[in-house]
Structures are given as C-alpha cells and as structure tokens.
Amino acid sequence: MMPPEEPGHDRWQDDADPVQDRWHDEHSGPMVRPYVMTSGRIEPTRGKFDLITLVVSVGAEPDGAVGLGPEHVAIARLCQSVMSVAELTGHLNLPIATVRVLLGDLLDQGFISMQEPEPEADMHDIRLYKAVIDGLRAL
C-alpha cells in the first residue's frame, strides 16, 4: 500500500528552484532566436549574399527605421568600412542565413550597398582554351 501524499503537493512537480531554472541569466542576457530576428524568413528579399560579397553602409544609420531592429543597426555600423558577409557573420555571432536576411532588409531600404563577386570564367568555353594554347605557343 502507498503512503498518503502530502496535501497540496503535486507529485509531478519538479523540486528545482524556479529562480535558477530560467532560460537566461544575468551574465548572458535574454536569448532571442534567429527566426525571431528575421520574422521567420530564411531568404533575403533582395540580393544574393555569398560569403565573399562585399557590403558597405551608405547614408545615415537606420536608427528608428520602420521594421529594423538592433541587429540591423549593428550591421550598418560594422559596414562603415567595406566588409565581407563572412566577416559580418563572425562579428555578429549569428547564423549566415540570418545575416543574409538582415542584409536584404538593409539593401531594400537603401542603407547598404553591395558588390557581388565576379562570376568565374566559363570553363566550358573553347575560346578560353584556344587563347591559353596560343599564349603558350607564343612563348
């Protein structure tokens, strides 16, 4: 036979201290998921941001701009000098997909300018091979 339970005691309740069972503490600050920063979007609305795409801020900082958060402002400040998307990702400590979406927002509103890398030469173009062979023969 089971002993009677204490009145008012929920047997499924964890006895852990609720103050110490928080999602954050005073040192780390609140945790915000990347999908919250991007409103659930996984692709930028405009622009293709490779890791080597160069980004620079243009115009005023986006302080108080509609639809932009503190991460957008941080990106605009970091991009006062030309910076690659890979560098931005490292400085912000955010996933690359999140940074791309945030960059697309800034590009849409005219706060940044970007320079995409030049596409690689078409290696299937026979003219390229002929030009290389002709150059070698000329040596």
Backbone bond lengths (Angstrom), bond angles and torsions (degrees), N, CA, C in turn:
res aa  C-N    CA-C-N  psi(-1)  N-CA   C-N-CA  omega(-1)  CA-C   N-CA-C  phi
1 M - - - 1.434 - - 1.522 109.56 -
2 M 1.356 116.79 139.07 1.458 123.48 -177.09 1.526 109.57 -82.19
3 P 1.325 118.44 140.21 1.465 119.57 176.31 1.522 109.63 -69.72
4 P 1.294 117.76 149.32 1.474 120.01 -179.99 1.529 110.51 -65.21
5 E 1.334 114.73 144.78 1.457 120.44 179.59 1.515 109.91 -79.34
6 E 1.324 114.31 156.15 1.459 118.92 175.97 1.518 108.11 -68.59
7 P 1.325 117.23 139.72 1.458 119.06 178.77 1.532 110.15 -65.13
8 G 1.318 114.58 138.98 1.459 121.09 177.44 1.520 113.89 78.15
9 H 1.316 117.97 5.91 1.462 119.95 179.79 1.523 108.76 -102.73
10 D 1.310 116.28 120.15 1.458 121.65 178.13 1.522 107.94 -85.12
11 R 1.326 117.25 118.72 1.450 119.26 -174.49 1.522 112.84 -72.17
12 W 1.307 117.88 -13.65 1.464 120.84 178.25 1.529 111.21 -93.12
13 Q 1.289 117.92 -8.11 1.450 121.82 -177.11 1.522 109.92 -75.19
14 D 1.322 115.48 135.82 1.457 120.73 177.52 1.516 108.47 -79.48
15 D 1.308 117.26 138.27 1.452 121.07 -178.25 1.526 112.45 -86.28
16 A 1.348 118.29 11.14 1.461 121.19 -179.89 1.522 109.96 -67.16
17 D 1.305 114.61 152.85 1.458 121.22 179.99 1.529 108.80 -70.57
18 P 1.337 118.76 119.46 1.466 119.96 -177.15 1.520 112.86 -65.38
19 V 1.309 118.87 -24.01 1.454 120.81 179.50 1.525 110.39 -69.76
20 Q 1.335 116.96 -34.84 1.455 119.72 -179.01 1.522 112.65 -88.85
21 D 1.315 118.24 -6.98 1.461 122.67 -179.21 1.518 111.59 -97.07
22 R 1.300 118.20 41.67 1.458 121.07 -179.04 1.520 110.06 -93.48
23 W 1.329 115.53 162.17 1.464 121.15 178.43 1.521 111.56 -75.14
24 H 1.316 116.57 -15.82 1.463 119.98 179.73 1.515 108.63 -145.15
25 D 1.307 115.28 166.71 1.452 119.17 175.38 1.515 109.02 -130.05
26 E 1.312 116.70 179.05 1.462 120.01 -174.86 1.522 112.61 -67.07
27 H 1.325 118.45 -20.18 1.453 120.87 -178.78 1.528 112.72 -87.56
28 S 1.292 117.43 -35.59 1.464 119.31 -175.38 1.517 113.08 -92.93
29 G 1.301 118.68 -21.49 1.455 120.99 -178.38 1.513 110.79 79.70
30 P 1.315 117.25 178.88 1.463 119.90 -178.95 1.519 111.24 -71.02
31 M 1.322 115.49 150.18 1.454 121.48 -179.49 1.525 108.46 -97.87
32 V 1.323 116.37 125.63 1.461 122.15 177.84 1.511 107.52 -119.00
33 R 1.289 116.59 124.00 1.457 121.73 -179.28 1.527 110.53 -73.37
34 P 1.346 117.30 144.37 1.460 119.85 -179.54 1.530 114.23 -56.74
35 Y 1.340 117.88 -34.89 1.464 118.12 -178.68 1.527 111.70 -68.36
36 V 1.314 117.81 -19.39 1.462 120.43 174.97 1.524 109.16 -73.12
37 M 1.340 116.64 -40.07 1.465 121.18 179.44 1.519 111.70 -63.01
38 T 1.333 116.68 -31.08 1.465 120.70 -175.68 1.521 112.69 -104.73
39 S 1.319 116.89 7.37 1.479 121.82 -177.65 1.521 111.53 57.14
40 G 1.317 116.51 34.18 1.457 121.46 176.98 1.514 114.78 83.78
41 R 1.327 118.45 -0.49 1.472 120.89 -179.07 1.523 110.36 -80.01
42 I 1.311 116.10 146.07 1.459 119.93 179.18 1.528 112.58 -117.96
43 E 1.313 117.80 -6.23 1.457 122.91 178.84 1.522 109.18 -129.59
44 P 1.343 117.61 143.34 1.465 119.04 176.69 1.522 110.67 -67.95
45 T 1.319 116.29 149.94 1.462 120.38 179.77 1.517 111.28 -71.95
46 R 1.319 116.08 -24.86 1.461 120.51 -178.80 1.517 109.09 -150.59
47 G 1.302 117.10 144.43 1.458 121.93 176.84 1.514 112.57 88.95
48 K 1.328 113.41 148.38 1.465 120.17 175.06 1.518 105.31 -113.58
49 F 1.297 117.38 114.02 1.450 122.02 -173.85 1.523 110.27 -106.40
50 D 1.351 115.60 93.99 1.460 120.42 173.00 1.523 107.75 -75.60
51 L 1.317 116.41 168.29 1.464 119.86 179.00 1.523 112.11 -62.06
52 I 1.332 117.84 -27.87 1.463 120.31 -178.47 1.529 113.29 -99.15
53 T 1.326 117.52 6.20 1.457 120.66 175.11 1.518 108.60 -63.77
54 L 1.331 116.53 134.91 1.457 121.44 179.87 1.522 109.90 -95.40
55 V 1.330 115.92 137.76 1.458 122.25 -176.23 1.526 108.55 -129.70
56 V 1.339 116.69 140.68 1.460 121.93 176.19 1.530 108.56 -142.35
57 S 1.325 115.95 143.26 1.466 121.06 177.79 1.519 109.88 -74.68
58 V 1.320 115.34 144.83 1.462 121.54 174.98 1.518 107.89 -130.93
59 G 1.309 116.92 140.30 1.462 120.14 178.14 1.513 112.96 75.87
60 A 1.314 114.77 -158.58 1.469 122.49 -176.35 1.526 111.13 -77.01
61 E 1.343 115.17 160.74 1.462 120.00 175.61 1.526 109.66 -68.26
62 P 1.325 117.20 150.48 1.471 120.38 -176.80 1.527 114.42 -80.76
63 D 1.341 118.97 28.45 1.468 120.53 178.26 1.521 110.19 -57.61
64 G 1.303 116.71 123.57 1.462 121.76 176.80 1.515 115.14 78.07
65 A 1.321 118.77 5.13 1.464 120.13 178.41 1.530 109.23 -69.79
66 V 1.299 115.46 141.42 1.460 121.09 -177.02 1.523 110.88 -64.06
67 G 1.327 115.86 130.61 1.458 121.83 175.57 1.520 115.03 83.57
68 L 1.327 117.89 3.15 1.454 120.13 -179.60 1.517 110.23 -111.58
69 G 1.323 115.12 140.42 1.456 120.63 -177.56 1.518 112.29 -108.14
70 P 1.318 116.74 -172.89 1.467 120.64 -178.97 1.529 113.62 -63.40
71 E 1.315 117.01 -27.46 1.457 119.47 178.16 1.524 110.72 -68.50
72 H 1.339 116.15 -37.41 1.465 120.13 176.54 1.531 110.11 -61.58
73 V 1.327 116.41 -44.66 1.468 121.25 179.84 1.527 109.78 -62.72
74 A 1.327 117.12 -41.37 1.463 121.08 178.88 1.529 110.82 -61.10
75 I 1.327 116.97 -41.58 1.467 120.63 178.33 1.524 110.01 -63.41
76 A 1.329 117.19 -46.50 1.470 120.88 -179.21 1.524 110.68 -60.47
77 R 1.314 117.90 -38.27 1.469 120.92 179.04 1.530 111.37 -69.46
78 L 1.321 116.20 -41.46 1.463 119.46 178.66 1.527 111.68 -64.70
79 C 1.319 116.57 -30.26 1.464 121.23 -175.15 1.531 112.91 -89.92
80 Q 1.333 117.85 18.33 1.467 119.30 174.80 1.521 109.82 -61.68
81 S 1.318 116.30 -29.72 1.460 120.96 168.44 1.530 106.43 -114.62
82 V 1.302 116.27 155.05 1.467 121.16 -175.33 1.527 109.83 -58.31
83 M 1.328 115.24 133.41 1.458 120.70 -177.88 1.530 108.88 -143.64
84 S 1.320 116.08 145.15 1.463 120.12 177.51 1.524 109.77 -81.42
85 V 1.306 115.64 161.14 1.462 121.05 177.91 1.529 110.34 -62.71
86 A 1.322 117.17 -36.80 1.468 120.77 178.10 1.525 110.98 -61.84
87 E 1.334 117.14 -42.42 1.462 120.54 178.65 1.523 111.11 -64.72
88 L 1.324 115.87 -43.35 1.473 120.12 177.97 1.523 110.91 -57.82
89 T 1.315 115.99 -45.50 1.461 121.13 -179.41 1.523 110.56 -58.97
90 G 1.318 116.83 -41.34 1.451 120.96 178.91 1.523 112.52 -66.72
91 H 1.335 116.53 -43.66 1.469 120.30 -179.48 1.524 112.10 -66.08
92 L 1.325 117.00 -37.69 1.460 121.39 -176.10 1.524 113.03 -84.65
93 N 1.338 116.92 -18.33 1.461 121.90 -177.24 1.536 110.67 56.33
94 L 1.333 114.66 46.36 1.467 122.42 178.47 1.526 108.94 -123.86
95 P 1.329 117.16 157.74 1.471 119.60 175.61 1.527 110.72 -63.68
96 I 1.316 116.17 148.09 1.460 121.40 -178.16 1.528 111.71 -58.85
97 A 1.325 117.86 -38.25 1.474 120.52 179.84 1.522 110.56 -62.46
98 T 1.305 117.54 -38.90 1.469 121.36 178.84 1.518 110.40 -66.03
99 V 1.323 117.09 -44.53 1.468 121.03 -179.74 1.529 110.08 -63.07
100 R 1.317 117.65 -39.28 1.478 120.48 179.00 1.526 111.21 -62.03
101 V 1.314 117.12 -42.63 1.469 120.38 179.28 1.522 110.27 -64.49
102 L 1.320 117.11 -43.80 1.461 121.10 179.95 1.529 110.81 -64.52
103 L 1.330 117.02 -38.99 1.463 120.41 176.29 1.524 111.61 -64.20
104 G 1.328 116.77 -38.75 1.467 120.31 176.48 1.520 111.72 -60.75
105 D 1.331 116.56 -39.54 1.467 120.44 177.18 1.526 110.88 -62.32
106 L 1.329 116.34 -45.22 1.462 120.74 -179.70 1.526 111.29 -65.98
107 L 1.325 117.20 -37.31 1.459 121.38 177.84 1.526 110.59 -65.64
108 D 1.328 116.65 -42.38 1.470 121.23 178.39 1.522 112.02 -57.97
109 Q 1.320 116.49 -38.61 1.465 120.17 -176.03 1.530 112.94 -93.13
110 G 1.330 117.13 3.26 1.462 120.93 173.99 1.517 115.32 79.36
111 F 1.319 118.23 21.66 1.460 120.76 -179.85 1.525 113.00 -90.18
112 I 1.333 117.60 -16.13 1.462 121.00 178.29 1.524 109.82 -134.34
113 S 1.311 113.99 161.90 1.454 122.10 171.58 1.521 105.88 -125.91
114 M 1.300 116.74 150.86 1.458 119.52 -177.69 1.513 110.87 -133.94
115 Q 1.320 115.10 154.44 1.459 121.12 174.62 1.510 106.91 -128.53
116 E 1.320 115.24 111.14 1.459 120.27 179.25 1.521 109.17 -76.63
117 P 1.318 116.95 150.40 1.471 119.34 179.10 1.521 110.36 -65.10
118 E 1.337 114.70 149.77 1.462 119.74 177.09 1.519 108.66 -67.24
119 P 1.333 117.15 138.04 1.469 118.59 178.25 1.521 110.00 -65.00
120 E 1.315 114.58 147.65 1.456 119.57 178.25 1.524 109.16 -63.77
121 A 1.328 114.89 153.87 1.466 119.64 178.12 1.516 109.40 -60.66
122 D 1.303 115.23 147.93 1.462 120.16 178.65 1.525 108.31 -72.67
123 M 1.311 115.33 104.56 1.457 120.61 -175.57 1.530 112.42 -74.78
124 H 1.303 117.08 -3.97 1.464 119.78 178.79 1.526 111.56 -99.75
125 D 1.330 116.55 4.03 1.453 121.52 -179.57 1.532 108.48 -84.46
126 I 1.312 116.40 114.77 1.468 121.99 -176.53 1.523 111.46 -63.55
127 R 1.334 117.32 -26.02 1.473 120.38 179.56 1.519 110.93 -63.55
128 L 1.311 117.26 -34.58 1.458 121.26 178.69 1.528 110.08 -63.39
129 Y 1.310 117.03 -44.75 1.465 120.83 179.75 1.532 111.08 -65.59
130 K 1.318 117.04 -39.91 1.466 120.40 178.79 1.522 110.87 -64.64
131 A 1.333 117.56 -38.58 1.461 121.22 179.10 1.526 110.74 -66.18
132 V 1.321 117.54 -38.33 1.468 120.97 177.94 1.520 110.11 -66.62
133 I 1.320 117.68 -44.70 1.475 121.56 179.90 1.523 110.39 -63.31
134 D 1.350 116.83 -43.85 1.458 120.36 178.49 1.517 111.40 -62.00
135 G 1.356 116.81 -38.70 1.469 120.57 178.31 1.515 111.37 -66.45
136 L 1.314 117.80 -38.80 1.462 121.47 178.29 1.527 111.39 -67.33
137 R 1.321 116.38 -38.98 1.468 120.01 179.21 1.534 110.86 -67.05
138 A 1.309 116.29 -32.27 1.455 120.42 -179.48 1.527 112.40 -69.08
139 L 1.319 116.73 -20.12 1.472 120.27 178.52 1.500 108.57 -71.80
